[in-house]
Amino acid sequence: MQNTKTESKEIQVVQKWVYKSSSKGVCFWFQLVWCIFIMCFVVIVCTGIILYVLMINKEVSDIPLCAKTLKLPNSTEFLLGCNGKKELCSKPYNLVAYATMHNAFATTQDGFLVAQHRGCIRSALVLGIRAFMLDLHLTQSGEMKICHVYCAMGSLSLKKTLDIFKEFMTLNPREIVTIFWEPGFDMIQNITEELLLQWDALFGAAIIESQMNFLLPAVLYVDAWPSLSVMIEKGHRLVMFSGLYSAITIKGINHMKYSILQTPFSAIDKPHLTHACDNVNEFTRHSDLLVVNQFTMLSALGVNSATTQWLGEGFFNIDFFKNVNREPYFSERVVACARMHKKFPTFVVVDFWQYSDVFIVVDKLNNNRLLNYD
């Protein structure tokens, strides 16, 4: 009897040991698998960062230096035409297509960490960009800086940027330029009425100091836009839209909220972009100015979709990485948006403009080589 009890205790001890051993074994293998997963994840992320840096370095090295002179060639088209084309002179401002630079300040050549373009504003002007979207922030120190969300990640001087446009328009008296100003407050949480007025006052003072106000139209064109030749003859070659409008906004600046019809700027990928044309501000469905945003969230991360096309098409077939700024998709999508709203696509907006077909699309629109959108 005693032997039986002893054997039973021994069996229980063995069972407990086996259980503990198996539990430790399971934990060991689980921890091992988890460690391998973490290591693989870290390796993939580090590899991705290295490839990303190499990709940016390759793109930057391939881009010419920022343009030193803003003087356009002394050709007949630039001397007698309007925005470089004689056939554009008789067309109303709203029926001309303009290559437009989204977040135009965020360029690698201007020192922005998360850049949405490689080439600077000076080069963009010389090569044909005629409309620019700029985020203007009132900082906590009371300065006005051109930046995006957080000025510590990169910023441009408002004065120096206005000087660039002033120099270009002085040297090229038959060019018309458009600027969209989006107000910001550099991480300031409590936006008071006083801050709004301070932003508008400082903005207006900067425009006047640069003497750019003399290039603004004397009256706002609400019902009918004049032809480019008329605007040039009158000296009203600068069109500005502001997202902040108050009683002290300087004369000649358009209220963006009510002046333009703009397609969404938050498309995630190519399929989302294709179906995003109709999600617009109801306030501006009557507007004669259609802004077609032709970019996805990928570029907001500082990644040029032209260099990720192999991921989007040939290798992983991921929609997020597919390029949206090349023909024929580019013009097909722009025309589809224009048809939906029955308006001419005045502003064709891109990121990484030097890697896009924006000039090809704009040229087709201005030469009536695309389908009718009326």
Secondary structure, DSSP 8 states (H G I E B T S, - for coil): -HHHHHHHHHHHHHHHHHHHHHHHHHHHHHHHHHHHHHHHHHHHHHHHHHHHHHHHHHHHHHS----S-------HHHHHSBTTBGGGTTSBGGGS-EEEETTTT-BGGGT-SS-SBSS-HHHHHHHT--EEEEEEEE-TTS-EEE-SS-GGG--EEHHHHHHHHHHHHHH-TT--EEEEEEEE-TT-----HHHHHHHHHHHHHHHHHHTGGGGS-SS--SS---BHHHHHHHT--EEEEES---TT--TTEEEHHHH-EE--S---SHHHHHT-TT---GGGTT-S-EEEE---HHHHTT--GGGSHIIIIIIS--GGG---SSTTHHHHHHHHHHHHHTS---EEEESSGGGS-HHHHHHHHHTT-S----
